């Protein structure tokens, strides 16, 4: 390959990467697609370095990439291991905690609907338990996630007197911290808390629950199939941040 031709291809590749990043930022290309494209770019770079016998760069980038692949496989394995948990509903729980997700105006997203439907099933089997609905108001949301969740529960036969609203949290760490506080304010922190969230989100939720002092068990709600891969890939980065900082900021 001639040097000029190689430089032209490299420039096109860089432009393609920048275009992908811009599309991700402005047109909401999925996290999973961006992840696949970046991995493809890294593999392409490694092949080029090998063919051009830039062995020092090939070994350095290759070693770093292998470390990433190893950690990705390990963390995803842990996420998948925790993803099928359905807590024993006969256990001594103090409350059910349903974690918020996105709204479109006032309407729950598909992901949040899955959590709510699972929560309704649990609450109808355990009519003795109060429920905390946890989630503040984010961009593009006309009301707080907690308010939308409360409306859904009431509309599906759950007595409003059982619902405790936590409407200030903006990420999973705050879900846990602020929910613990509202439970303490109501004198309900005794016994386990049964966390209801999507399967991909259970592992991190339980880690953060322990961080704030909640004795938590998880109950997995299914993730819609058309966003499953995207959420599982994104959750890897949220988990890494949780391991490093003790709190999650890549959101729900």
C-alpha positions in Angstrom: 0.0 0.0 0.0 1.5 3.4 -1.0 2.0 6.0 1.7 -0.4 8.5 0.0 -3.1 5.9 -0.4 -2.6 4.8 3.2 -2.9 8.4 4.4 -6.1 8.9 2.4 -7.7 5.8 3.9 -6.6 6.8 7.4 -8.1 10.3 6.9 -11.4 8.7 5.7 -11.4 6.4 8.7 -10.9 9.3 11.1 -13.7 11.3 9.4 -16.0 8.3 9.7 -15.3 8.0 13.4 -15.9 11.6 14.0 -19.1 11.4 12.0 -20.2 8.5 14.1 -19.5 10.3 17.3 -21.4 13.4 16.1 -24.3 11.2 15.1 -24.3 9.7 18.5 -24.3 13.1 20.2 -26.9 14.8 18.0 -29.1 12.1 16.5 -29.1 9.6 19.4 -27.4 6.7 17.6 -27.6 3.8 20.1 -24.7 3.2 22.6 -24.5 -0.3 21.4 -23.9 0.7 17.8 -21.2 3.2 18.7 -19.6 0.5 20.8 -19.5 -1.9 17.8 -18.1 0.7 15.5 -15.3 1.7 17.9 -14.4 -1.9 18.3 -14.3 -2.3 14.6 -12.0 0.7 14.3 -9.6 -0.7 16.9 -9.4 -4.1 15.1 -8.8 -2.2 11.8 -5.9 -0.2 13.4 -4.4 -3.4 14.8 -4.5 -5.1 11.4 -2.9 -2.0 9.8 -0.1 -1.9 12.4 0.6 -5.5 12.0 0.8 -5.3 8.2 3.0 -2.3 8.4 5.2 -4.0 11.0 4.8 -1.3 13.6 5.2 -4.0 16.2 5.7 -1.8 19.3 2.4 0.0 18.7 0.7 -3.2 17.7 1.7 -4.9 20.9 0.9 -1.9 23.1 -2.6 -1.3 21.6 -3.2 -5.0 21.4 -2.4 -5.6 25.0 -4.6 -2.8 26.1 -7.4 -4.1 23.9 -7.1 -7.6 25.4 -7.3 -6.2 28.9 -10.5 -4.4 27.9 -12.0 -7.5 26.3 -11.2 -9.5 29.4 -12.8 -7.0 31.8 -15.8 -6.7 29.5 -16.3 -10.4 29.5 -15.9 -10.6 33.3 -18.2 -7.7 34.1 -20.9 -8.8 31.6 -20.7 -12.3 33.0 -21.5 -10.9 36.5 -24.3 -8.7 35.1 -25.8 -11.8 33.4 -25.4 -13.9 36.6 -27.4 -11.4 38.6 -30.0 -10.7 35.8 -32.3 -13.7 36.5 -32.9 -13.0 40.2 -36.4 -13.1 41.4 -36.5 -12.7 45.1 -38.5 -15.1 47.3 -41.8 -13.3 47.8 -42.4 -15.0 51.1 -39.3 -13.4 52.7 -39.5 -10.8 55.4 -39.5 -7.6 53.4 -40.0 -4.1 54.7 -40.9 -2.5 51.4 -40.8 -2.9 47.7 -38.7 -0.3 45.8 -39.4 0.3 42.1 -36.7 2.2 40.3 -37.5 4.9 37.8 -36.5 5.1 34.1 -37.3 7.5 31.3 -40.6 9.2 30.5 -41.8 10.6 27.2 -43.6 13.7 28.6 -45.8 12.0 31.1 -45.8 8.5 29.6 -43.5 5.8 31.0 -41.0 4.3 28.5 -41.1 0.7 27.6 -38.3 -0.1 30.0 -40.2 1.6 32.9 -43.5 -0.1 31.9 -41.8 -3.4 32.3 -40.6 -2.5 35.8 -44.1 -1.3 36.8 -45.9 -4.3 35.4 -43.6 -6.6 37.5 -44.1 -4.4 40.5 -47.9 -4.6 40.2 -47.7 -8.4 40.2 -45.6 -8.4 43.3 -47.7 -5.9 45.2 -50.9 -7.9 44.4 -49.2 -11.0 45.9 -47.9 -9.1 48.9 -50.7 -6.7 49.9 -49.0 -6.1 53.3 -46.1 -4.2 51.7 -45.7 -0.5 51.0 -43.9 0.5 47.8 -41.4 3.3 47.1 -41.5 4.7 43.6 -38.2 6.4 43.0 -37.3 8.8 40.3 -37.0 12.6 39.7 -37.8 14.7 36.7 -35.3 14.6 33.9 -35.0 16.3 30.5 -38.0 15.7 28.2 -40.1 14.7 31.2 -43.2 16.8 32.1 -43.6 15.3 35.6 -41.3 13.3 37.9 -40.9 9.6 37.2 -42.2 8.9 40.7 -45.5 10.7 39.9 -45.9 8.8 36.7 -45.2 5.5 38.4 -47.6 6.3 41.2 -50.4 7.0 38.6 -49.7 3.7 36.9 -49.9 1.7 40.1 -53.1 3.3 41.2 -54.5 2.8 37.7 -53.7 -0.9 38.1 -55.4 -1.5 41.4 -52.7 -0.6 44.0 -54.1 1.5 46.9 -52.6 4.9 46.9 -52.0 4.7 50.7 -49.4 2.1 50.1 -47.3 4.3 47.7 -44.3 6.4 49.0 -43.0 8.9 46.6 -39.2 9.7 46.2 -39.1 12.3 43.5 -35.7 13.9 43.8 -33.2 11.3 42.5 -31.5 11.6 39.1 -29.4 8.4 39.0 -29.3 4.9 40.5 -27.1 5.9 43.5 -29.5 8.7 44.4 -32.4 6.2 44.0 -30.9 4.1 46.7 -29.8 6.9 49.0 -33.0 9.0 48.9 -35.2 5.9 49.1 -33.4 4.8 52.2 -34.1 8.2 53.7 -37.8 8.2 53.0 -38.0 4.7 54.4 -36.3 5.9 57.6 -38.6 8.8 57.8 -41.6 6.4 57.7 -40.0 4.0 60.2 -39.9 1.3 57.5 -36.2 0.5 57.2 -36.6 -2.8 59.1 -36.4 -6.0 56.9 -35.1 -6.4 53.4 -36.0 -4.1 50.6 -37.2 -5.8 47.4 -35.7 -3.9 44.5 -37.7 -4.1 41.2 -35.7 -3.0 38.1 -34.8 -4.4 34.7 -32.6 -7.5 34.5 -29.5 -5.7 33.2 -29.7 -3.2 36.0 -30.0 -5.6 39.0 -26.3 -6.2 39.7 -25.4 -2.5 39.9 -28.6 -1.6 41.9 -27.7 -4.2 44.5 -24.1 -2.9 44.8 -25.3 0.7 45.3 -28.0 -0.4 47.7 -25.4 -2.0 49.9 -23.3 1.1 49.6 -26.0 3.2 51.3 -26.9 0.6 53.9 -30.0 -1.1 52.4 -30.4 -4.8 52.9 -31.7 -5.5 49.4 -32.8 -8.4 47.3 -33.6 -8.0 43.6 -36.5 -8.9 41.4 -35.8 -8.8 37.7 -38.2 -7.2 35.2 -37.7 -8.3 31.6 -36.0 -5.8 29.2 -37.7 -5.2 25.9 -35.9 -7.3 23.3 -35.2 -4.4 20.9 -33.1 -2.5 23.4 -31.6 -5.4 25.4 -28.2 -5.6 23.7 -27.8 -1.8 23.9 -28.6 -1.7 27.6 -26.3 -4.6 28.5 -23.4 -3.0 26.7 -24.0 0.4 28.3 -24.3 -1.2 31.7 -20.7 -2.5 31.5 -19.4 1.1 31.5 -21.8 2.0 34.4 -20.5 -0.9 36.4 -16.9 0.0 35.8 -17.7 3.5 37.1 -19.4 2.1 40.1 -16.4 -0.1 40.9 -14.1 2.8 40.6 -16.1 5.5 42.3 -18.7 3.7 44.4 -21.6 5.3 42.7 -23.2 5.1 39.3 -23.8 8.1 37.0 -24.5 6.4 33.7 -28.2 6.3 34.1 -31.0 3.9 34.3 
